[in-house]
Amino acid sequence: MSKLLVKGGNRLEGSIRVKGAKNSVLPILAATVLNGGINVIHDIPNLSDVKLMIKILKSIGCSVKKEGNTVIVDSSKLNNYEIPEDLVREMRSSIVFLGSVLTRCGKVQISYPGGCELGPRPIDLHLKALREMGATIKEEHGFLLCDLKNKLQGTEIQLDFPSVGATENIMLAAVFAEGTTIIRNAAREPEIQDLQTFINQMGGKVTGAGSATISIEGVNKNKLKDVEHRIIPDRIVAGTYLIAAAITRGDVILNNIIPEHIQSTLFKLREAGSTIISSKNSIRIIAPQNIRAIEAIRTMPYPGFPTDMQSQMMTLMAISDGITIFKENIFENRYKHANELTRMNANIKIDGRVAIVKGVKELSGATVSANDLRGGASLILAGLAADGQTIIENSKHVYRGYDNIDGDLNNVGAEIVRI
Ligand code: UD1
């Protein structure tokens, strides 16, 4: 079993460079199949989720080379529209191949991704939209078989919820559709904008990403170009490192970040008493001695407070000077870290989607278990602040989304060891 040992009590001081965003890389890797050409992507983090995406690309006939943090995908020999079931089961976000392979091959077979550690994760919005665009989708024996009689047709799609994955799948599917596809109530996440940039560099015609209405004008398949692209910095990794600084009463500078992408987190960190100094591509955080409780944290689609930062912020509030109420509005089963934090002396009560956190003076080191990616990161943060040593079991979850978190934090004064 993968484990991390964290020695608590060290103040973090220094600077860290943030790497490319996982949630941008995954759809962009899926988009590399569109042009049947050679695409060069820079600043790809070294993550187990990225390795799985590359395995999928290879399994459908693409050749993929990795040179440091650059990945080169040649999709000219793509010859398979069946996405291997075992790989899809390992990574739910591989569902983003649905749109890109369908539009490239006219067909795709992918296993139904099912739920995950965050609770049920339906894809009804993805499927409804593709059907509205003219795809025939059969759901049989746990597989989705999607077929096109003719080209996909541009149409107006109204999402019931601004789903990140559904917005991405529709954008990918619509690149070669007949006419214009309009997505209303689209997800507005920065990673959607990065996908728009990538598709447009290829010769696609997407506008509006970042707003609630995205428009994709279908283009001719044979007119797409090769692309060289740099992935945007990971706003969730940045937020996690800012909390690492705050929880250790540290003073840390993060480089290679886009402050605008993490405004909701910065706002909450200021409310907790931190001093934040932002410039164009960096942020300095100077933590207070006394962490103030924030009245309420409600997770929301971007630009609201991200669900992917909820567990880390809960760890910070666990040692605040008062009571904080959390409401998780995106995923129904996203409080598993709370039980583990309680083992470390945190005072947290859960009732459905609400968590009430009463700050304690100090967390105490314990053996805890990571149940999911961000929850695992929140336990590392707890370990940094705790008295004594913390052992985090199942730390492999964390490596899905953090490239060298132990190395990055150790460089600014933490003591984290992989055991
Ligand atoms: C993406 C991110 C994930 C992040 C999440 C929310 C990637 C690879 N993953 O996940 O890290 O935590 O956004 O910011 O980018 N829903 C439906 N039907 C659907 C699709 C979604 O009901 O067809 C619901 C989900 O159950 C959930 C909510 O919509 O309650 C948000 O899901 P969505 O935005 O789609 O998240 P993901 O794309 O899965």
Residues whose N, C-alpha, C, O or C-beta is under 5 A from the ligand:
A	BS01	UD1	N23 L26 S93 P120 R121 P122 I123 D124 L125 H126 F161 P162 S163 V164 G165 A166 D308 I330 F331
